[in-house]
Amino acid sequence: MQPNQPLSLKIVDKVAEREGVQPEKLNPPIHSAINTDALDSLYEARDSKRNPSTIEFAYNGYTVTVDSRGDVDLEKRVAALDPEKTAV
């Protein structure tokens, strides 16, 4: 990860690292999950008091949480149970 890297690229790098793939190999691309221009602009402000307290969205099988400092946390999402495979 590079210093002053846009937040969206920081997220892509972190997900790719967790998945063990190159960032450009992630599918779908992050912009299918969130407006990356809007996300990046929220955290580009020099005044951290203007940053949202938390942003959370789903991307590539993870719940991505970004705090007010721009720190990223990934949590693996649990797939919904298939009702046809659930024992009665």
C-alpha positions, 0 to 999 in steps of 0.5 A: 500500500502506498502513502496517500493512496485513495481509499478505494485502492486501499480497500482493493489492495486489502481484499486482494491480499486477503484473497491471495490474488492481484488487485486487478484480478478481483471480480467484480471491480469495486466500483460495482459495489460503491461509487469510488469517486464519492468514497475517495472524496469523503476521505480526501478532506484535510479536516478529519472532523468532516469525515463520516464516523463509519461507512460500511458496504458489501464487496467481493464476499466481505463487509467492508467497514471504514472508520473516520480515520480511513482505517479499513476492516474486512469481515467475511460475509456469511452466505444465506442458507439455501432453503432447499438444502436445509434439513426439515 
